Amino acid sequence: MENEFRKHLEQRKLSAENVNFAVSAVKNFEEYLEEKGTLFESAELDVLKEYVSLLIEEGKNSMERLVAIARYCNLAGKNEYYVYFASILGARNVLPDIGERLATIVGEETRRKIFQGFELPPLGSPQEDYPRLTQMILDRLEAELTSETCRKILTWNYHRLPAEAFKEKKERFEKADSVDDYLKDEHKRFIDELNRFMKEGRIWYEQEITSEVLEFVRGNQEIGSGVRLGDRIYVTKIPFAPKQYLMEKDPTLKRYYACHCPLARAAIRDGKPKISPIFCYCSGGYTKFGFDVIFGEPVEVELLESVLRGDMRCRFAIKIPRGKMK
């Protein structure tokens, strides 16, 4: 497996030094598992959480080390571990980046006031350590600014998606006979992609794809694409943990499994703290960015349903810009 891992890292254009560090980081983790009397293939998730906590205590919780182990887990098909790493690393910079955008829009003085006392938990900290900070920032935003300004600040590409990632989608849109044809074709492509990941036993982003998940998505074109009604395109987010979401009967846990945001989702499950659903406009910014690229200009997005306000899904409406309907 080491040779396969090295080849994988080399294909990602890592330097020889970084490849050696990544391999060493994985070996250290496997040695820890051996000390615990378990193996990588059979180790439970709690063992990984304990190891990451140990790295934090020892000051070895660098992004390079955590990402190296995450990549190895993904390559080896240790899906539960990989999803955990994605959940604790994926949105770490969102709150600081909100601060930067806040300063750009309303000024540095207001940013300092709202972010006074703000300090991120150590890298690798569990999701449970973030909702308190999220609540603090949102409460101060809503106390200091209008709802319109809050939405403007939050509706942004905080995950830093590159426009180039949507180049092929834009080309397909320009060739399509209509918006409806484009959306229908994109949904079919999405189903085909999920089906491929399911057959290969791979995680699609953080989602485990089962036959039940595939049929769930197949039955709703809003997921992974969109449905046009008038001058709006309606989009529903695929649940963060779709397999668990479909099986869950408890409404609170169902909403927890639906939520993608590691800065807020633990609060849904735990019932506290109370996080304002306006935060879901951050997800709206993520959702709309692809349409910004496709239409060649910023689009308006409206939050329709949100698990933070008690709905069972997150759903948005994208307004088609004037002159872009076809």
URCOR-V437647 format. One record per residue. N is the residue number from 0. RES is the residue in one small letter. SS is DSSP state (H for helix, E for strand, L for the rest). PSI is psi in degrees with one decimal (NA if undefined). Layout:
# URCOR-V437647
N,RES,SS,PSI
N,RES,SS,PSI
This chain:
# URCOR-V437647
0,m,L,-29.7
1,e,H,-43.6
2,n,H,-38.8
3,e,H,-40.3
4,f,H,-43.8
5,r,H,-44.4
6,k,H,-41.2
7,h,H,-44.0
8,l,H,-38.8
9,e,H,-35.5
10,q,H,-22.9
11,r,L,8.0
12,k,L,28.8
13,l,L,147.1
14,s,L,162.3
15,a,H,-38.1
16,e,H,-44.3
17,n,H,-33.8
18,v,H,-45.9
19,n,H,-38.9
20,f,H,-44.2
21,a,H,-44.1
22,v,H,-41.0
23,s,H,-40.2
24,a,H,-40.4
25,v,H,-40.7
26,k,H,-39.7
27,n,H,-40.2
28,f,H,-43.1
29,e,H,-33.6
30,e,H,-38.6
31,y,H,-43.2
32,l,H,-39.9
33,e,H,-40.8
34,e,H,-31.5
35,k,L,0.0
36,g,L,28.5
37,t,L,172.1
38,l,L,157.2
39,f,L,-44.4
40,e,L,-31.2
41,s,L,-2.7
42,a,L,140.4
43,e,L,162.5
44,l,H,-34.7
45,d,H,-30.4
46,v,H,-39.6
47,l,H,-43.7
48,k,H,-40.5
49,e,H,-39.1
50,y,H,-43.3
51,v,H,-39.1
52,s,H,-39.3
53,l,H,-41.6
54,l,H,-39.5
55,i,H,-45.4
56,e,H,-38.3
57,e,H,0.3
58,g,L,26.0
59,k,L,17.8
60,n,L,47.7
61,s,L,155.5
62,m,H,-39.1
63,e,H,-41.6
64,r,H,-46.3
65,l,H,-40.8
66,v,H,-37.4
67,a,H,-46.1
68,i,H,-38.3
69,a,H,-43.6
70,r,H,-39.9
71,y,H,-42.2
72,c,H,-41.2
73,n,H,-45.0
74,l,H,-37.3
75,a,H,-2.7
76,g,L,21.3
77,k,L,74.8
78,n,H,-39.5
79,e,H,-39.1
80,y,H,-44.4
81,y,H,-42.9
82,v,H,-38.3
83,y,H,-44.9
84,f,H,-42.1
85,a,H,-36.6
86,s,H,-28.4
87,i,H,-10.8
88,l,H,-23.6
89,g,L,-31.8
90,a,L,22.3
91,r,L,-34.1
92,n,L,1.4
93,v,H,-49.0
94,l,H,-46.1
95,p,H,-37.5
96,d,H,-33.3
97,i,H,-38.7
98,g,H,-41.5
99,e,H,-42.6
100,r,H,-36.4
101,l,H,-44.8
102,a,H,-38.0
103,t,H,-37.7
104,i,H,-43.1
105,v,H,-2.8
106,g,L,152.8
107,e,H,-33.6
108,e,H,-43.5
109,t,H,-38.9
110,r,H,-46.1
111,r,H,-39.7
112,k,H,-44.9
113,i,H,-34.0
114,f,L,12.8
115,q,L,128.4
116,g,L,1.6
117,f,L,130.8
118,e,L,123.7
119,l,L,145.8
120,p,L,163.1
121,p,L,146.8
122,l,L,130.5
123,g,L,-4.2
124,s,L,150.1
125,p,L,162.2
126,q,H,-32.4
127,e,H,-18.3
128,d,H,-3.7
129,y,L,-33.7
130,p,H,-34.5
131,r,H,-42.1
132,l,H,-41.8
133,t,H,-45.6
134,q,H,-43.7
135,m,H,-47.3
136,i,H,-42.6
137,l,H,-41.5
138,d,H,-41.1
139,r,H,-38.0
140,l,H,-49.1
141,e,H,-25.3
142,a,H,-32.6
143,e,H,-27.5
144,l,L,162.4
145,t,L,161.0
146,s,H,-37.8
147,e,H,-42.7
148,t,H,-39.6
149,c,H,-45.7
150,r,H,-39.7
151,k,H,-40.8
152,i,H,-42.6
153,l,H,-29.8
154,t,L,87.7
155,w,L,164.0
156,n,L,68.5
157,y,L,-17.9
158,h,L,3.0
159,r,L,45.4
160,l,L,133.4
161,p,L,141.3
162,a,H,-30.6
163,e,H,-24.4
164,a,H,-18.5
165,f,H,14.6
166,k,H,-47.5
167,e,H,-37.4
168,k,H,-42.5
169,k,H,-42.7
170,e,H,-40.9
171,r,H,-37.2
172,f,H,-43.1
173,e,H,-28.4
174,k,H,-17.8
175,a,L,150.5
176,d,L,-27.3
177,s,L,164.4
178,v,H,-41.7
179,d,H,-43.8
180,d,H,-41.2
181,y,H,-49.1
182,l,H,-39.5
183,k,H,-43.3
184,d,H,-39.3
185,e,H,-37.0
186,h,H,-40.5
187,k,H,-43.0
188,r,H,-39.0
189,f,H,-45.1
190,i,H,-44.1
191,d,H,-39.3
192,e,H,-46.0
193,l,H,-39.6
194,n,H,-39.9
195,r,H,-43.5
196,f,H,-38.8
197,m,H,-46.3
198,k,H,-32.0
199,e,H,-4.3
200,g,L,25.5
201,r,L,154.8
202,i,L,132.6
203,w,E,107.8
204,y,L,-108.0
205,e,L,7.2
206,q,E,131.5
207,e,L,124.0
208,i,L,118.6
209,t,L,173.1
210,s,H,-35.4
211,e,H,-40.5
212,v,H,-42.8
213,l,H,-44.3
214,e,H,-34.8
215,f,H,-45.8
216,v,H,-39.8
217,r,H,-31.1
218,g,L,0.1
219,n,L,100.6
220,q,L,-18.7
221,e,L,-25.1
222,i,E,120.0
223,g,L,-2.6
224,s,L,-103.3
225,g,L,162.9
226,v,E,127.4
227,r,E,132.5
228,l,E,115.0
229,g,L,-130.4
230,d,L,22.3
231,r,E,144.7
232,i,E,121.8
233,y,E,128.2
234,v,E,131.3
235,t,E,133.7
236,k,L,139.2
237,i,L,138.2
238,p,L,149.8
239,f,L,-41.8
240,a,L,78.1
241,p,H,-35.6
242,k,H,-49.6
243,q,H,-37.4
244,y,H,-44.8
245,l,H,-28.0
246,m,H,-23.4
247,e,L,137.6
248,k,L,-29.3
249,d,L,123.7
250,p,H,-34.1
251,t,H,-47.2
252,l,H,-32.9
253,k,H,-42.4
254,r,H,-37.3
255,y,H,-44.2
256,y,H,-22.1
257,a,H,-32.9
258,c,L,131.2
259,h,L,-20.3
260,c,L,111.6
261,p,L,-11.8
262,l,L,-8.3
263,a,L,-25.5
264,r,H,-33.1
265,a,H,-29.2
266,a,H,-28.8
267,i,H,-49.0
268,r,H,-42.2
269,d,H,-13.9
270,g,L,3.5
271,k,L,154.7
272,p,L,168.6
273,k,L,113.9
274,i,L,130.0
275,s,L,132.9
276,p,H,-9.7
277,i,H,-21.9
278,f,H,-23.6
279,c,H,-9.4
280,y,H,-18.5
281,c,H,-43.6
282,s,H,-33.6
283,g,H,-37.1
284,g,H,-39.6
285,y,H,-43.8
286,t,H,-39.0
287,k,H,-19.8
288,f,H,-41.8
289,g,H,-37.3
290,f,H,-31.8
291,d,H,-46.3
292,v,H,-46.1
293,i,H,-44.6
294,f,H,-10.0
295,g,L,16.3
296,e,L,158.6
297,p,L,137.4
298,v,L,160.7
299,e,E,141.3
300,v,E,139.6
301,e,E,132.3
302,l,E,120.2
303,l,E,-44.2
304,e,E,146.9
305,s,L,134.0
306,v,H,-21.9
307,l,H,-21.4
308,r,H,12.3
309,g,L,-4.1
310,d,L,165.2
311,m,L,2.3
312,r,L,169.1
313,c,L,126.9
314,r,E,139.1
315,f,E,158.2
316,a,E,126.0
317,i,E,125.1
318,k,E,125.5
319,i,L,125.2
320,p,L,152.1
321,r,L,132.0
322,g,L,-4.0
323,k,L,-1.4
324,m,L,139.9
325,k,L,NA
